[in-house]
């Protein structure tokens, strides 16, 4: 994953954002939505996956910023 992140940072971060957005849209079993009669565990799983994907995005972004700032300092 680190090799992919370093070689293609924009593509990797965009993929993580798209996954997070997709997981955020899973509203199965949530009241007040079109899918309120769906399985509640599916909506809960989607929410947890959204949080994990968002955390992964933030960690990747921080990693890239720190790596870039260190590279400028040593050059």
N, CA, C, O and CB atoms as a CASP TS submission, in Angstrom:
PFRMAT TS
TARGET T0000
AUTHOR 0000-0000-0000
METHOD Language model
MODEL 1
PARENT N/A
ATOM      1  N   UNK     1       0.834  -1.192   0.000  1.00  0.00           N
ATOM      2  CA  UNK     1       0.000   0.000   0.000  1.00  0.00           C
ATOM      3  C   UNK     1       0.871   1.246   0.000  1.00  0.00           C
ATOM      4  O   UNK     1       0.544   2.228  -0.667  1.00  0.00           O
ATOM      5  CB  UNK     1      -0.945   0.003   1.211  1.00  0.00           C
ATOM      6  N   UNK     2       1.988   1.222   0.746  1.00  0.00           N
ATOM      7  CA  UNK     2       2.826   2.397   0.815  1.00  0.00           C
ATOM      8  C   UNK     2       3.419   2.718  -0.550  1.00  0.00           C
ATOM      9  O   UNK     2       3.525   3.887  -0.923  1.00  0.00           O
ATOM     10  CB  UNK     2       3.930   2.200   1.842  1.00  0.00           C
ATOM     11  N   UNK     3       3.805   1.688  -1.296  1.00  0.00           N
ATOM     12  CA  UNK     3       4.357   1.898  -2.629  1.00  0.00           C
ATOM     13  C   UNK     3       3.327   2.569  -3.528  1.00  0.00           C
ATOM     14  O   UNK     3       3.658   3.500  -4.262  1.00  0.00           O
ATOM     15  CB  UNK     3       4.818   0.566  -3.242  1.00  0.00           C
ATOM     16  N   UNK     4       2.094   2.109  -3.478  1.00  0.00           N
ATOM     17  CA  UNK     4       1.009   2.697  -4.265  1.00  0.00           C
ATOM     18  C   UNK     4       0.752   4.135  -3.824  1.00  0.00           C
ATOM     19  O   UNK     4       0.514   5.005  -4.662  1.00  0.00           O
ATOM     20  CB  UNK     4      -0.279   1.857  -4.129  1.00  0.00           C
ATOM     21  N   UNK     5       0.798   4.390  -2.535  1.00  0.00           N
ATOM     22  CA  UNK     5       0.539   5.728  -2.008  1.00  0.00           C
ATOM     23  C   UNK     5       1.618   6.707  -2.441  1.00  0.00           C
ATOM     24  O   UNK     5       1.318   7.853  -2.774  1.00  0.00           O
ATOM     25  CB  UNK     5       0.447   5.693  -0.486  1.00  0.00           C
ATOM     26  N   UNK     6       2.858   6.271  -2.439  1.00  0.00           N
ATOM     27  CA  UNK     6       3.964   7.161  -2.796  1.00  0.00           C
ATOM     28  C   UNK     6       4.010   7.399  -4.299  1.00  0.00           C
ATOM     29  O   UNK     6       4.264   8.523  -4.734  1.00  0.00           O
ATOM     30  CB  UNK     6       5.296   6.579  -2.317  1.00  0.00           C
ATOM     31  N   UNK     7       3.767   6.360  -5.104  1.00  0.00           N
ATOM     32  CA  UNK     7       3.857   6.505  -6.549  1.00  0.00           C
ATOM     33  C   UNK     7       2.645   7.210  -7.161  1.00  0.00           C
ATOM     34  O   UNK     7       2.794   7.964  -8.123  1.00  0.00           O
ATOM     35  CB  UNK     7       4.021   5.153  -7.179  1.00  0.00           C
ATOM     36  N   UNK     8       1.467   6.979  -6.623  1.00  0.00           N
ATOM     37  CA  UNK     8       0.238   7.557  -7.168  1.00  0.00           C
ATOM     38  C   UNK     8      -0.612   8.147  -6.039  1.00  0.00           C
ATOM     39  O   UNK     8      -1.661   7.591  -5.712  1.00  0.00           O
ATOM     40  CB  UNK     8      -0.569   6.488  -7.951  1.00  0.00           C
ATOM     41  N   UNK     9      -0.184   9.253  -5.442  1.00  0.00           N
ATOM     42  CA  UNK     9      -0.913   9.770  -4.279  1.00  0.00           C
ATOM     43  C   UNK     9      -2.308  10.281  -4.611  1.00  0.00           C
ATOM     44  O   UNK     9      -3.239  10.055  -3.838  1.00  0.00           O
ATOM     45  CB  UNK     9      -0.125  10.873  -3.643  1.00  0.00           C
ATOM     46  N   UNK    10      -2.475  10.956  -5.729  1.00  0.00           N
ATOM     47  CA  UNK    10      -3.787  11.509  -6.073  1.00  0.00           C
ATOM     48  C   UNK    10      -4.783  10.388  -6.340  1.00  0.00           C
ATOM     49  O   UNK    10      -5.925  10.444  -5.883  1.00  0.00           O
ATOM     50  CB  UNK    10      -3.682  12.434  -7.300  1.00  0.00           C
ATOM     51  N   UNK    11      -4.354   9.375  -7.077  1.00  0.00           N
ATOM     52  CA  UNK    11      -5.239   8.253  -7.393  1.00  0.00           C
ATOM     53  C   UNK    11      -5.642   7.501  -6.127  1.00  0.00           C
ATOM     54  O   UNK    11      -6.799   7.109  -5.978  1.00  0.00           O
ATOM     55  CB  UNK    11      -4.557   7.295  -8.380  1.00  0.00           C
ATOM     56  N   UNK    12      -4.693   7.301  -5.221  1.00  0.00           N
ATOM     57  CA  UNK    12      -4.973   6.577  -3.982  1.00  0.00           C
ATOM     58  C   UNK    12      -5.935   7.358  -3.093  1.00  0.00           C
ATOM     59  O   UNK    12      -6.890   6.790  -2.564  1.00  0.00           O
ATOM     60  CB  UNK    12      -3.673   6.294  -3.226  1.00  0.00           C
ATOM     61  N   UNK    13      -5.690   8.652  -2.928  1.00  0.00           N
ATOM     62  CA  UNK    13      -6.567   9.473  -2.088  1.00  0.00           C
ATOM     63  C   UNK    13      -7.954   9.618  -2.706  1.00  0.00           C
ATOM     64  O   UNK    13      -8.952   9.635  -1.986  1.00  0.00           O
ATOM     65  CB  UNK    13      -5.948  10.856  -1.867  1.00  0.00           C
ATOM     66  N   UNK    14      -8.025   9.720  -4.022  1.00  0.00           N
ATOM     67  CA  UNK    14      -9.326   9.819  -4.683  1.00  0.00           C
ATOM     68  C   UNK    14     -10.126   8.528  -4.508  1.00  0.00           C
ATOM     69  O   UNK    14     -11.341   8.567  -4.316  1.00  0.00           O
ATOM     70  CB  UNK    14      -9.145  10.133  -6.178  1.00  0.00           C
ATOM     71  N   UNK    15      -9.446   7.398  -4.574  1.00  0.00           N
ATOM     72  CA  UNK    15     -10.116   6.113  -4.367  1.00  0.00           C
ATOM     73  C   UNK    15     -10.635   6.001  -2.938  1.00  0.00           C
ATOM     74  O   UNK    15     -11.744   5.515  -2.712  1.00  0.00           O
ATOM     75  CB  UNK    15      -9.159   4.949  -4.678  1.00  0.00           C
ATOM     76  N   UNK    16      -9.840   6.445  -1.981  1.00  0.00           N
ATOM     77  CA  UNK    16     -10.279   6.407  -0.592  1.00  0.00           C
ATOM     78  C   UNK    16     -11.481   7.324  -0.372  1.00  0.00           C
ATOM     79  O   UNK    16     -12.401   6.968   0.365  1.00  0.00           O
ATOM     80  CB  UNK    16      -9.130   6.807   0.340  1.00  0.00           C
ATOM     81  N   UNK    17     -11.486   8.489  -0.997  1.00  0.00           N
ATOM     82  CA  UNK    17     -12.631   9.390  -0.871  1.00  0.00           C
ATOM     83  C   UNK    17     -13.881   8.791  -1.509  1.00  0.00           C
ATOM     84  O   UNK    17     -14.976   8.912  -0.960  1.00  0.00           O
ATOM     85  CB  UNK    17     -12.316  10.742  -1.510  1.00  0.00           C
ATOM     86  N   UNK    18     -13.724   8.148  -2.657  1.00  0.00           N
ATOM     87  CA  UNK    18     -14.872   7.529  -3.315  1.00  0.00           C
ATOM     88  C   UNK    18     -15.438   6.390  -2.460  1.00  0.00           C
ATOM     89  O   UNK    18     -16.655   6.247  -2.346  1.00  0.00           O
ATOM     90  CB  UNK    18     -14.473   7.004  -4.709  1.00  0.00           C
ATOM     91  N   UNK    19     -14.572   5.593  -1.870  1.00  0.00           N
ATOM     92  CA  UNK    19     -15.029   4.523  -0.978  1.00  0.00           C
ATOM     93  C   UNK    19     -15.750   5.092   0.240  1.00  0.00           C
ATOM     94  O   UNK    19     -16.803   4.592   0.634  1.00  0.00           O
ATOM     95  CB  UNK    19     -13.845   3.657  -0.530  1.00  0.00           C
ATOM     96  N   UNK    20     -15.182   6.133   0.831  1.00  0.00           N
ATOM     97  CA  UNK    20     -15.811   6.741   2.002  1.00  0.00           C
ATOM     98  C   UNK    20     -17.189   7.302   1.646  1.00  0.00           C
ATOM     99  O   UNK    20     -18.138   7.159   2.417  1.00  0.00           O
ATOM    100  CB  UNK    20     -14.913   7.854   2.577  1.00  0.00           C
ATOM    101  N   UNK    21     -17.294   7.932   0.491  1.00  0.00           N
ATOM    102  CA  UNK    21     -18.582   8.474   0.063  1.00  0.00           C
ATOM    103  C   UNK    21     -19.598   7.354  -0.156  1.00  0.00           C
ATOM    104  O   UNK    21     -20.760   7.480   0.232  1.00  0.00           O
ATOM    105  CB  UNK    21     -18.415   9.298  -1.223  1.00  0.00           C
ATOM    106  N   UNK    22     -19.161   6.267  -0.773  1.00  0.00           N
ATOM    107  CA  UNK    22     -20.047   5.130  -0.993  1.00  0.00           C
ATOM    108  C   UNK    22     -20.521   4.503   0.306  1.00  0.00           C
ATOM    109  O   UNK    22     -21.691   4.144   0.438  1.00  0.00           O
ATOM    110  CB  UNK    22     -19.354   4.092  -1.831  1.00  0.00           C
ATOM    111  N   UNK    23     -19.615   4.371   1.263  1.00  0.00           N
ATOM    112  CA  UNK    23     -19.998   3.808   2.556  1.00  0.00           C
ATOM    113  C   UNK    23     -20.901   4.760   3.328  1.00  0.00           C
ATOM    114  O   UNK    23     -21.770   4.321   4.081  1.00  0.00           O
ATOM    115  CB  UNK    23     -18.756   3.481   3.382  1.00  0.00           C
ATOM    116  N   UNK    24     -20.699   6.060   3.144  1.00  0.00           N
ATOM    117  CA  UNK    24     -21.526   7.037   3.842  1.00  0.00           C
ATOM    118  C   UNK    24     -22.981   6.963   3.360  1.00  0.00           C
ATOM    119  O   UNK    24     -23.904   7.246   4.124  1.00  0.00           O
ATOM    120  CB  UNK    24     -20.966   8.455   3.634  1.00  0.00           C
ATOM    121  N   UNK    25     -23.178   6.586   2.104  1.00  0.00           N
ATOM    122  CA  UNK    25     -24.520   6.533   1.541  1.00  0.00           C
ATOM    123  C   UNK    25     -25.319   5.322   1.999  1.00  0.00           C
ATOM    124  O   UNK    25     -26.527   5.258   1.771  1.00  0.00           O
ATOM    125  CB  UNK    25     -24.438   6.538   0.050  1.00  0.00           C
ATOM    126  N   UNK    26     -24.669   4.368   2.635  1.00  0.00           N
ATOM    127  CA  UNK    26     -25.407   3.181   3.080  1.00  0.00           C
ATOM    128  C   UNK    26     -26.231   3.556   4.308  1.00  0.00           C
ATOM    129  O   UNK    26     -25.695   3.721   5.404  1.00  0.00           O
ATOM    130  CB  UNK    26     -24.434   1.990   3.400  1.00  0.00           C
ATOM    131  N   UNK    27     -27.528   3.685   4.110  1.00  0.00           N
ATOM    132  CA  UNK    27     -28.429   4.121   5.176  1.00  0.00           C
ATOM    133  C   UNK    27     -29.474   3.065   5.468  1.00  0.00           C
ATOM    134  O   UNK    27     -30.576   3.395   5.907  1.00  0.00           O
ATOM    135  CB  UNK    27     -29.105   5.436   4.806  1.00  0.00           C
ATOM    136  N   UNK    28     -29.158   1.816   5.235  1.00  0.00           N
ATOM    137  CA  UNK    28     -30.124   0.741   5.439  1.00  0.00           C
ATOM    138  C   UNK    28     -30.513   0.651   6.908  1.00  0.00           C
ATOM    139  O   UNK    28     -29.650   0.581   7.782  1.00  0.00           O
ATOM    140  CB  UNK    28     -29.554  -0.601   4.954  1.00  0.00           C
ATOM    141  N   UNK    29     -31.806   0.653   7.173  1.00  0.00           N
ATOM    142  CA  UNK    29     -32.300   0.523   8.536  1.00  0.00           C
ATOM    143  C   UNK    29     -32.349   1.813   9.325  1.00  0.00           C
ATOM    144  O   UNK    29     -32.752   1.799  10.488  1.00  0.00           O
ATOM    145  CB  UNK    29     -31.470  -0.437   9.258  1.00  0.00           C
ATOM    146  N   UNK    30     -31.952   2.928   8.733  1.00  0.00           N
ATOM    147  CA  UNK    30     -31.966   4.206   9.433  1.00  0.00           C
ATOM    148  C   UNK    30     -33.330   4.856   9.256  1.00  0.00           C
ATOM    149  O   UNK    30     -33.855   4.907   8.144  1.00  0.00           O
ATOM    150  CB  UNK    30     -30.840   5.138   8.915  1.00  0.00           C
ATOM    151  N   UNK    31     -33.900   5.346  10.333  1.00  0.00           N
ATOM    152  CA  UNK    31     -35.229   5.949  10.252  1.00  0.00           C
ATOM    153  C   UNK    31     -35.200   7.238   9.437  1.00  0.00           C
ATOM    154  O   UNK    31     -34.222   7.985   9.464  1.00  0.00           O
ATOM    155  CB  UNK    31     -35.775   6.227  11.656  1.00  0.00           C
ATOM    156  N   UNK    32     -36.279   7.481   8.720  1.00  0.00           N
ATOM    157  CA  UNK    32     -36.384   8.692   7.918  1.00  0.00           C
ATOM    158  C   UNK    32     -35.718   8.590   6.558  1.00  0.00           C
ATOM    159  O   UNK    32     -35.579   9.606   5.876  1.00  0.00           O
ATOM    160  CB  UNK    32     -35.795   9.829   8.661  1.00  0.00           C
ATOM    161  N   UNK    33     -35.308   7.419   6.143  1.00  0.00           N
ATOM    162  CA  UNK    33     -34.682   7.244   4.845  1.00  0.00           C
ATOM    163  C   UNK    33     -35.529   6.298   3.994  1.00  0.00           C
ATOM    164  O   UNK    33     -36.458   5.662   4.490  1.00  0.00           O
ATOM    165  CB  UNK    33     -33.240   6.704   4.999  1.00  0.00           C
ATOM    166  N   UNK    34     -35.200   6.218   2.734  1.00  0.00           N
ATOM    167  CA  UNK    34     -35.921   5.336   1.827  1.00  0.00           C
ATOM    168  C   UNK    34     -35.752   3.869   2.234  1.00  0.00           C
ATOM    169  O   UNK    34     -36.646   3.053   2.009  1.00  0.00           O
ATOM    170  CB  UNK    34     -35.438   5.547   0.389  1.00  0.00           C
ATOM    171  N   UNK    35     -34.621   3.543   2.824  1.00  0.00           N
ATOM    172  CA  UNK    35     -34.300   2.163   3.183  1.00  0.00           C
ATOM    173  C   UNK    35     -34.598   1.846   4.638  1.00  0.00           C
ATOM    174  O   UNK    35     -33.956   0.959   5.202  1.00  0.00           O
ATOM    175  CB  UNK    35     -32.854   1.884   2.898  1.00  0.00           C
ATOM    176  N   UNK    36     -35.545   2.532   5.272  1.00  0.00           N
ATOM    177  CA  UNK    36     -35.774   2.342   6.701  1.00  0.00           C
ATOM    178  C   UNK    36     -36.291   0.954   7.053  1.00  0.00           C
ATOM    179  O   UNK    36     -36.216   0.553   8.215  1.00  0.00           O
ATOM    180  CB  UNK    36     -36.741   3.368   7.194  1.00  0.00           C
ATOM    181  N   UNK    37     -36.814   0.210   6.083  1.00  0.00           N
ATOM    182  CA  UNK    37     -37.261  -1.153   6.357  1.00  0.00           C
ATOM    183  C   UNK    37     -36.169  -2.182   6.093  1.00  0.00           C
ATOM    184  O   UNK    37     -36.425  -3.383   6.175  1.00  0.00           O
ATOM    185  CB  UNK    37     -38.480  -1.476   5.522  1.00  0.00           C
ATOM    186  N   UNK    38     -34.976  -1.741   5.781  1.00  0.00           N
ATOM    187  CA  UNK    38     -33.868  -2.647   5.490  1.00  0.00           C
ATOM    188  C   UNK    38     -33.208  -3.157   6.757  1.00  0.00           C
ATOM    189  O   UNK    38     -33.649  -2.867   7.869  1.00  0.00           O
ATOM    190  CB  UNK    38     -32.841  -1.955   4.622  1.00  0.00           C
ATOM    191  N   UNK    39     -32.185  -3.891   6.576  1.00  0.00           N
ATOM    192  CA  UNK    39     -31.420  -4.463   7.694  1.00  0.00           C
ATOM    193  C   UNK    39     -30.621  -3.371   8.405  1.00  0.00           C
ATOM    194  O   UNK    39     -29.903  -2.605   7.763  1.00  0.00           O
ATOM    195  CB  UNK    39     -30.469  -5.583   7.192  1.00  0.00           C
ATOM    196  N   UNK    40     -30.746  -3.304   9.709  1.00  0.00           N
ATOM    197  CA  UNK    40     -30.021  -2.276  10.463  1.00  0.00           C
ATOM    198  C   UNK    40     -28.533  -2.591  10.542  1.00  0.00           C
ATOM    199  O   UNK    40     -27.716  -1.671  10.597  1.00  0.00           O
ATOM    200  CB  UNK    40     -30.598  -2.142  11.872  1.00  0.00           C
ATOM    201  N   UNK    41     -28.165  -3.863  10.548  1.00  0.00           N
ATOM    202  CA  UNK    41     -26.745  -4.213  10.635  1.00  0.00           C
ATOM    203  C   UNK    41     -25.996  -3.776   9.379  1.00  0.00           C
ATOM    204  O   UNK    41     -24.798  -3.498   9.434  1.00  0.00           O
ATOM    205  CB  UNK    41     -26.578  -5.724  10.850  1.00  0.00           C
ATOM    206  N   UNK    42     -26.698  -3.717   8.252  1.00  0.00           N
ATOM    207  CA  UNK    42     -26.064  -3.280   7.019  1.00  0.00           C
ATOM    208  C   UNK    42     -25.718  -1.790   7.093  1.00  0.00           C
ATOM    209  O   UNK    42     -24.633  -1.383   6.677  1.00  0.00           O
ATOM    210  CB  UNK    42     -26.982  -3.562   5.817  1.00  0.00           C
ATOM    211  N   UNK    43     -26.629  -0.986   7.617  1.00  0.00           N
ATOM    212  CA  UNK    43     -26.357   0.438   7.782  1.00  0.00           C
ATOM    213  C   UNK    43     -25.255   0.692   8.800  1.00  0.00           C
ATOM    214  O   UNK    43     -24.428   1.585   8.620  1.00  0.00           O
ATOM    215  CB  UNK    43     -27.620   1.165   8.200  1.00  0.00           C
ATOM    216  N   UNK    44     -25.248  -0.100   9.875  1.00  0.00           N
ATOM    217  CA  UNK    44     -24.206   0.055  10.898  1.00  0.00           C
ATOM    218  C   UNK    44     -22.843  -0.337  10.348  1.00  0.00           C
ATOM    219  O   UNK    44     -21.840   0.320  10.626  1.00  0.00           O
ATOM    220  CB  UNK    44     -24.536  -0.793  12.137  1.00  0.00           C
ATOM    221  N   UNK    45     -22.812  -1.406   9.569  1.00  0.00           N
ATOM    222  CA  UNK    45     -21.554  -1.828   8.957  1.00  0.00           C
ATOM    223  C   UNK    45     -21.043  -0.772   7.984  1.00  0.00           C
ATOM    224  O   UNK    45     -19.846  -0.487   7.952  1.00  0.00           O
ATOM    225  CB  UNK    45     -21.732  -3.169   8.235  1.00  0.00           C
ATOM    226  N   UNK    46     -21.940  -0.190   7.192  1.00  0.00           N
ATOM    227  CA  UNK    46     -21.551   0.874   6.277  1.00  0.00           C
ATOM    228  C   UNK    46     -21.006   2.086   7.008  1.00  0.00           C
ATOM    229  O   UNK    46     -20.047   2.711   6.553  1.00  0.00           O
ATOM    230  CB  UNK    46     -22.724   1.280   5.425  1.00  0.00           C
ATOM    231  N   UNK    47     -21.609   2.419   8.134  1.00  0.00           N
ATOM    232  CA  UNK    47     -21.140   3.574   8.912  1.00  0.00           C
ATOM    233  C   UNK    47     -19.752   3.312   9.490  1.00  0.00           C
ATOM    234  O   UNK    47     -18.888   4.188   9.448  1.00  0.00           O
ATOM    235  CB  UNK    47     -22.131   3.899  10.047  1.00  0.00           C
ATOM    236  N   UNK    48     -19.533   2.123  10.023  1.00  0.00           N
ATOM    237  CA  UNK    48     -18.222   1.782  10.577  1.00  0.00           C
ATOM    238  C   UNK    48     -17.160   1.780   9.468  1.00  0.00           C
ATOM    239  O   UNK    48     -16.050   2.271   9.670  1.00  0.00           O
ATOM    240  CB  UNK    48     -18.272   0.399  11.282  1.00  0.00           C
ATOM    241  N   UNK    49     -17.504   1.228   8.299  1.00  0.00           N
ATOM    242  CA  UNK    49     -16.558   1.229   7.182  1.00  0.00           C
ATOM    243  C   UNK    49     -16.278   2.648   6.703  1.00  0.00           C
ATOM    244  O   UNK    49     -15.151   2.953   6.312  1.00  0.00           O
ATOM    245  CB  UNK    49     -17.096   0.381   6.024  1.00  0.00           C
ATOM    246  N   UNK    50     -17.285   3.521   6.727  1.00  0.00           N
ATOM    247  CA  UNK    50     -17.059   4.924   6.380  1.00  0.00           C
ATOM    248  C   UNK    50     -16.062   5.563   7.337  1.00  0.00           C
ATOM    249  O   UNK    50     -15.135   6.250   6.908  1.00  0.00           O
ATOM    250  CB  UNK    50     -18.382   5.703   6.396  1.00  0.00           C
ATOM    251  N   UNK    51     -16.253   5.337   8.638  1.00  0.00           N
ATOM    252  CA  UNK    51     -15.342   5.920   9.617  1.00  0.00           C
ATOM    253  C   UNK    51     -13.916   5.407   9.442  1.00  0.00           C
ATOM    254  O   UNK    51     -12.960   6.178   9.530  1.00  0.00           O
ATOM    255  CB  UNK    51     -15.828   5.623  11.025  1.00  0.00           C
ATOM    256  N   UNK    52     -13.773   4.109   9.195  1.00  0.00           N
ATOM    257  CA  UNK    52     -12.440   3.532   8.995  1.00  0.00           C
ATOM    258  C   UNK    52     -11.792   4.053   7.715  1.00  0.00           C
ATOM    259  O   UNK    52     -10.590   4.321   7.693  1.00  0.00           O
ATOM    260  CB  UNK    52     -12.526   2.004   8.950  1.00  0.00           C
ATOM    261  N   UNK    53     -12.573   4.196   6.661  1.00  0.00           N
ATOM    262  CA  UNK    53     -12.035   4.714   5.406  1.00  0.00           C
ATOM    263  C   UNK    53     -11.641   6.183   5.551  1.00  0.00           C
ATOM    264  O   UNK    53     -10.609   6.604   5.029  1.00  0.00           O
ATOM    265  CB  UNK    53     -13.060   4.548   4.274  1.00  0.00           C
ATOM    266  N   UNK    54     -12.453   6.954   6.251  1.00  0.00           N
ATOM    267  CA  UNK    54     -12.118   8.364   6.487  1.00  0.00           C
ATOM    268  C   UNK    54     -10.851   8.486   7.333  1.00  0.00           C
ATOM    269  O   UNK    54     -10.016   9.354   7.080  1.00  0.00           O
ATOM    270  CB  UNK    54     -13.290   9.090   7.180  1.00  0.00           C
ATOM    271  N   UNK    55     -10.709   7.625   8.327  1.00  0.00           N
ATOM    272  CA  UNK    55      -9.493   7.629   9.136  1.00  0.00           C
ATOM    273  C   UNK    55      -8.283   7.253   8.289  1.00  0.00           C
ATOM    274  O   UNK    55      -7.225   7.871   8.410  1.00  0.00           O
ATOM    275  CB  UNK    55      -9.631   6.664  10.324  1.00  0.00           C
ATOM    276  N   UNK    56      -8.429   6.249   7.436  1.00  0.00           N
ATOM    277  CA  UNK    56      -7.332   5.867   6.543  1.00  0.00           C
ATOM    278  C   UNK    56      -6.944   6.987   5.601  1.00  0.00           C
ATOM    279  O   UNK    56      -5.764   7.181   5.309  1.00  0.00           O
ATOM    280  CB  UNK    56      -7.711   4.644   5.742  1.00  0.00           C
ATOM    281  N   UNK    57      -7.940   7.730   5.122  1.00  0.00           N
ATOM    282  CA  UNK    57      -7.661   8.880   4.256  1.00  0.00           C
ATOM    283  C   UNK    57      -6.857   9.934   4.998  1.00  0.00           C
ATOM    284  O   UNK    57      -5.877  10.458   4.469  1.00  0.00           O
ATOM    285  CB  UNK    57      -8.966   9.489   3.731  1.00  0.00           C
ATOM    286  N   UNK    58      -7.266  10.246   6.217  1.00  0.00           N
ATOM    287  CA  UNK    58      -6.547  11.262   6.993  1.00  0.00           C
ATOM    288  C   UNK    58      -5.124  10.830   7.324  1.00  0.00           C
ATOM    289  O   UNK    58      -4.197  11.636   7.248  1.00  0.00           O
ATOM    290  CB  UNK    58      -7.298  11.569   8.280  1.00  0.00           C
ATOM    291  N   UNK    59      -4.947   9.568   7.688  1.00  0.00           N
ATOM    292  CA  UNK    59      -3.602   9.064   7.988  1.00  0.00           C
ATOM    293  C   UNK    59      -2.728   9.110   6.741  1.00  0.00           C
ATOM    294  O   UNK    59      -1.559   9.487   6.821  1.00  0.00           O
ATOM    295  CB  UNK    59      -3.668   7.623   8.540  1.00  0.00           C
ATOM    296  N   UNK    60      -3.274   8.734   5.599  1.00  0.00           N
ATOM    297  CA  UNK    60      -2.518   8.776   4.341  1.00  0.00           C
ATOM    298  C   UNK    60      -2.142  10.203   3.977  1.00  0.00           C
ATOM    299  O   UNK    60      -1.024  10.463   3.533  1.00  0.00           O
ATOM    300  CB  UNK    60      -3.329   8.143   3.204  1.00  0.00           C
ATOM    301  N   UNK    61      -3.067  11.119   4.164  1.00  0.00           N
ATOM    302  CA  UNK    61      -2.808  12.520   3.850  1.00  0.00           C
ATOM    303  C   UNK    61      -1.715  13.085   4.757  1.00  0.00           C
ATOM    304  O   UNK    61      -0.821  13.788   4.286  1.00  0.00           O
ATOM    305  CB  UNK    61      -4.097  13.347   3.990  1.00  0.00           C
ATOM    306  N   UNK    62      -1.781  12.785   6.037  1.00  0.00           N
ATOM    307  CA  UNK    62      -0.750  13.249   6.978  1.00  0.00           C
ATOM    308  C   UNK    62       0.604  12.640   6.626  1.00  0.00           C
ATOM    309  O   UNK    62       1.629  13.319   6.688  1.00  0.00           O
ATOM    310  CB  UNK    62      -1.135  12.888   8.436  1.00  0.00           C
ATOM    311  N   UNK    63       0.607  11.365   6.258  1.00  0.00           N
ATOM    312  CA  UNK    63       1.850  10.696   5.860  1.00  0.00           C
ATOM    313  C   UNK    63       2.479  11.399   4.657  1.00  0.00           C
ATOM    314  O   UNK    63       3.687  11.634   4.629  1.00  0.00           O
ATOM    315  CB  UNK    63       1.584   9.211   5.530  1.00  0.00           C
ATOM    316  N   UNK    64       1.653  11.731   3.667  1.00  0.00           N
ATOM    317  CA  UNK    64       2.181  12.394   2.473  1.00  0.00           C
ATOM    318  C   UNK    64       2.710  13.789   2.781  1.00  0.00           C
ATOM    319  O   UNK    64       3.738  14.193   2.237  1.00  0.00           O
ATOM    320  CB  UNK    64       1.106  12.479   1.405  1.00  0.00           C
ATOM    321  N   UNK    65       2.025  14.523   3.640  1.00  0.00           N
ATOM    322  CA  UNK    65       2.473  15.869   3.995  1.00  0.00           C
ATOM    323  C   UNK    65       3.802  15.810   4.750  1.00  0.00           C
ATOM    324  O   UNK    65       4.714  16.587   4.467  1.00  0.00           O
ATOM    325  CB  UNK    65       1.405  16.588   4.847  1.00  0.00           C
ATOM    326  N   UNK    66       3.910  14.895   5.701  1.00  0.00           N
ATOM    327  CA  UNK    66       5.159  14.762   6.460  1.00  0.00           C
ATOM    328  C   UNK    66       6.289  14.304   5.549  1.00  0.00           C
ATOM    329  O   UNK    66       7.407  14.811   5.647  1.00  0.00           O
ATOM    330  CB  UNK    66       4.984  13.770   7.630  1.00  0.00           C
ATOM    331  N   UNK    67       6.013  13.361   4.673  1.00  0.00           N
ATOM    332  CA  UNK    67       7.043  12.864   3.753  1.00  0.00           C
ATOM    333  C   UNK    67       7.534  13.974   2.827  1.00  0.00           C
ATOM    334  O   UNK    67       8.732  14.099   2.573  1.00  0.00           O
ATOM    335  CB  UNK    67       6.500  11.689   2.923  1.00  0.00           C
ATOM    336  N   UNK    68       6.596  14.774   2.326  1.00  0.00           N
ATOM    337  CA  UNK    68       6.982  15.865   1.424  1.00  0.00           C
ATOM    338  C   UNK    68       7.775  16.939   2.159  1.00  0.00           C
ATOM    339  O   UNK    68       8.732  17.486   1.610  1.00  0.00           O
ATOM    340  CB  UNK    68       5.740  16.486   0.776  1.00  0.00           C
ATOM    341  N   UNK    69       7.386  17.247   3.401  1.00  0.00           N
ATOM    342  CA  UNK    69       8.116  18.279   4.142  1.00  0.00           C
ATOM    343  C   UNK    69       9.515  17.795   4.521  1.00  0.00           C
ATOM    344  O   UNK    69      10.459  18.586   4.534  1.00  0.00           O
ATOM    345  CB  UNK    69       7.338  18.685   5.407  1.00  0.00           C
ATOM    346  N   UNK    70       9.659  16.506   4.829  1.00  0.00           N
ATOM    347  CA  UNK    70      11.007  15.963   5.112  1.00  0.00           C
ATOM    348  C   UNK    70      11.876  15.938   3.870  1.00  0.00           C
ATOM    349  O   UNK    70      13.081  16.177   3.951  1.00  0.00           O
ATOM    350  CB  UNK    70      10.906  14.550   5.691  1.00  0.00           C
ATOM    351  N   UNK    71      11.282  15.653   2.727  1.00  0.00           N
ATOM    352  CA  UNK    71      12.043  15.613   1.488  1.00  0.00           C
ATOM    353  C   UNK    71      12.568  17.005   1.127  1.00  0.00           C
ATOM    354  O   UNK    71      13.676  17.140   0.609  1.00  0.00           O
ATOM    355  CB  UNK    71      11.179  15.055   0.350  1.00  0.00           C
ATOM    356  N   UNK    72      11.781  18.020   1.398  1.00  0.00           N
ATOM    357  CA  UNK    72      12.225  19.388   1.109  1.00  0.00           C
ATOM    358  C   UNK    72      13.324  19.822   2.066  1.00  0.00           C
ATOM    359  O   UNK    72      14.227  20.568   1.687  1.00  0.00           O
ATOM    360  CB  UNK    72      11.046  20.362   1.192  1.00  0.00           C
ATOM    361  N   UNK    73      13.246  19.356   3.302  1.00  0.00           N
ATOM    362  CA  UNK    73      14.242  19.732   4.300  1.00  0.00           C
ATOM    363  C   UNK    73      15.603  19.125   3.989  1.00  0.00           C
ATOM    364  O   UNK    73      16.629  19.777   4.180  1.00  0.00           O
ATOM    365  CB  UNK    73      13.787  19.302   5.687  1.00  0.00           C
ATOM    366  N   UNK    74      15.623  17.893   3.515  1.00  0.00           N
ATOM    367  CA  UNK    74      16.898  17.211   3.260  1.00  0.00           C
ATOM    368  C   UNK    74      17.488  17.584   1.926  1.00  0.00           C
ATOM    369  O   UNK    74      18.686  17.389   1.719  1.00  0.00           O
ATOM    370  CB  UNK    74      16.718  15.717   3.325  1.00  0.00           C
ATOM    371  N   UNK    75      16.699  18.114   1.009  1.00  0.00           N
ATOM    372  CA  UNK    75      17.216  18.444  -0.328  1.00  0.00           C
ATOM    373  C   UNK    75      17.924  19.759  -0.375  1.00  0.00           C
ATOM    374  O   UNK    75      18.409  20.162  -1.433  1.00  0.00           O
ATOM    375  CB  UNK    75      16.111  18.458  -1.322  1.00  0.00           C
TER
END
